[in-house]
Amino acid sequence: MTSPAPPSAPWLAIPRPGAVIAVLMVLTCGLELIVAAADIGLIGSARWRPLVLQYGACWPGLMRDWQPNFAAQPWTMFLSYSLLHAGVLHLLGNMAVLLWIGPGLVARIGQLEFLLLWVGSVLGGGIVFVVMASAPTPMVGASGAVFGL
């Protein structure tokens, strides 16, 4: 005689993150871990974070009268800012929300649709920031994408 199966608890079911979330996390966490390691002197130079921010953050002035570091910077910054963070705690906050919301959303709408929603949210966050910013400070982080989800 076999024992009955335990009762199902769908509210406990945690969907697997999927490839798109894994790739986003590897890119974002990998970059931050490299820069954080440079910050504390394990690799490279403590100048890496300022350089990464100069080249990859979303700088509102680049859409006005600032000189870019490279020709495509005024356009690439609308995506690259989402891969950069102000530090490990900032990264952990964004990744926690991605892992909380992302898997269920991927299960509901699919990998490609999730990626399109992510990219659209990143672009939208960058555009709104540039339009509304009144200070010359940059924006970094995946918060625009997370809020878009």
N, C-alpha and C positions, 0 to 999 in steps of 0.2 A: 504494500500500500504506500502510495506516495503522499507526501505532505502537500497541502495546498500552497499555491504561490502567494507570496506576501501581497497585501493590498497595494494597488498602484497609487502613487502620489505624484500626479502630474506637476504640481507646484514645486516639487523637488527636482524635477528633470532639468538638467542644465545642458543646453545645446552645445555642441562642440564649436569652437570659434571659427573654423574654416580657414582655408588658405589665404584669403584676402586679408583677414585680420592678422594672421600670423606674419604675413609679409609686411604689413604696416607696422606691426610691433617690432619686428626685427630691424627695419630701417630706422625707426624713430629711437628705439632703445639703444641700438648699436651706435648710432651717431652720438647720442648723449653720453653713453658710457666711455667712448673714446675721448670726448672733450672733458668729461669729469676726471678721467685718469690723467689727462694732461694738466688739468687744474691743480692736482695734488702732486705732480711731478713724477708720476709713474712712467709716462711716455711723453714724447714730444716736448712741447713748450707751453708754458702758461699763457702764451699769446694766441693759442689756437682758438679759444672761445671768442675773444674779441674779433678775430679774423673771420670765424664762421658767422658771427652775427653781422659783421660788416658786409659780407657777401651774400648771406642767405635770409636775413630777417626782412620783414616787410616794413620798409621805410617810406612813409608818406611823401617825404620831400623828393623822392625819385620820380614821382608823378607830377612834380611841379618844376623846380628849377635846379635840383641837385644834379651833380655829375655822377653817373653810375661808375662802378668799378669795372664793369664789363658791359658790352653793348646790350645784351639781353636781360640784364639785371632788373630793369623796371617791369619785366614780364615774368621772369622766373620766380621773383620774390613772392608772387601770389600763390605759389605752390610750396616753395622751399621753406617758408616760415613755419609751416605746420610740422616739419620734421625736427625743428630746433626747439630747445627748451631753456628756461632760465636756470635750471638745475635739476638734480635728481628728484627732489620732492615735487616740483612742477610736473615733471615727466610721469611720476607715479600716480599723481592725481588724474591726469588725462588718460593714462593707460587703464587705470581702475574703472573709469567710466566706460571706456571702449570695451573692456571685457564684460562689464555689467550689461550694457545695452546691445553691443555688437552681435553676439551669437544668436540671440533671438531674432534680431532684425535680418541677419543673413538667412536664417531658417525660413523666415517669412517671405523675403523678397528675392533672395538668391545672391550669389557671389558678385556677378557683374553689376547688378542693380545697386548693391551695397557700395561697390567701388565708385560707381557713378554718383551716388548720393554723397559719398565721402568727398570726392573731388569737387563736386558742386558746392558743398558746404565750405570747403577750404577756400575756394575761389570767392564765394559770397562773403565769407568772413573777412577776407583780405580787402575786397572792394569796399565793403561798409567801413572797415577801419580807415582806409585811405581817405574816403570821402568825409568821414566825421572827425578825423584826428586834428587836433589843434596844436599839439606839441610835436617837437621833432623826434620823439622817442619811437623806437621800433616795436613791432608786435612779433612775438614768437609763440609757438605752442600749438597743440592740436585742439585747443578749446573751441575754435571756430567750427571745426569739423564735428567735434563731440556735441556741441550745441545744435548743430544742424541735424544730427541724428535724432 
